[in-house]
Amino acid sequence: MPEILPSVEIDPPGEPEGADVWLHGLGADGHDFEPIVPLLGLPRARFVFPHAPSIPVTINGGMVMPAWYDIVSIGGGGEQEADVRRSAAQVLTLLEREEERGVPASRVVLAGFSQGGAMALHVGTRYPRGLLGIMVLSGYEVRAHTRAREETEANRSTPMLFCHGTADPLVPIAAGRLAYEAHAHPGRPAEWHEFPMGHEVSPAELVVIRRWLAARFGVGGVRAAR
């Protein structure tokens, strides 16, 4: 069993009625999205922001930094499969811990930005129990060639949110769109939103994220069907 990743955790008062496990991007850490929690309007949810392990990253000259996997080249297939599988096992352990702490998978959203978004998509579609939602921000798909044999029936109808910047210089919007189109099939509520921005999260995007999360968690009387 992989060790539990160190994380920034923000607990609600009382028992949480859901959880959002949120994975940061390359070179960042679990504190990256901590400041936006008050803006998301989920007073009864636990937020878990894990820190990726620090490893050498080839495309950044071998510099050691927090990363979910090494990237050896730009473009599809440049990620190290062994790293992806290691990190996937660590994220899976975090999701299972939420279930052990009393939050069922059906009340857990798995989210991520950039490299973290790629991991959220990878792990979420392969998780054995149905999640509440999967959110991919400025992300893409890794190990797409294993999707057909590894994805689980439990999450074939899990709602997804994809957001991307039209001027993203690091992850081309075409890569994000390709990931969305690969998972937006009949029976799955999947949304695609693009914004006039770079590799970032904008105020307009936060509005969309807040609305989508409110629908997932049923905040304010709004609940979207699976």
Sequence and secondary structure as in RCSB ss.txt:
>XXXX:A:sequence
MPEILPSVEIDPPGEPEGADVWLHGLGADGHDFEPIVPLLGLPRARFVFPHAPSIPVTINGGMVMPAWYDIVSIG
GGGEQEADVRRSAAQVLTLLEREEERGVPASRVVLAGFSQGGAMALHVGTRYPRGLLGIMVLSGYEVRAHTRARE
ETEANRSTPMLFCHGTADPLVPIAAGRLAYEAHAHPGRPAEWHEFPMGHEVSPAELVVIRRWLAARFGVGGVRAA
R
>XXXX:A:secstr
      EEEE  SSS SEEEEEE  TT  TTTTGGGGGGS  TTEEEEEE   EEEEGGGTTEEEE SS B SSS
TT B HHHHHHHHHHHHHHHHHHHHTT  GGGEEEEEETHHHHHHHHHHTT SS  SEEEEES   SSGGGHHHH
  GGGTT  EEEEEETT SSS HHHHHHHHHHH  TT  EEEEEES SSS  HHHHHHHHHHHHHHHTGGG    
 
